[in-house]
Amino acid sequence: MAILEMTSLSESQRDRILWILANNGGKMERSRLRACTRMRYALLNPILEELAREGRIKLTVGKHGI
């Protein structure tokens, strides 16, 4: 089994988020995505909102209202 890791300095944070989501079944809790991207919520949230506005992702409320 091969392990792939994106390490290119030229990759955008948006592309990294989409790649992580695509390789994890397309669904992920925000806290887990934050840990995978190693980004603070203050940086992650605006990118997620932009991707949602573009229709690239769908943001939903979790079972605990978070």
HELIX and SHEET records of a PDB file:
HELIX    1   1 GLN A   13  ALA A   22  1                                  10    
HELIX    2   2 ARG A   30  THR A   37  1                                   8    
HELIX    3   3 TYR A   41  ARG A   53  1                                  13    
END                                                                             
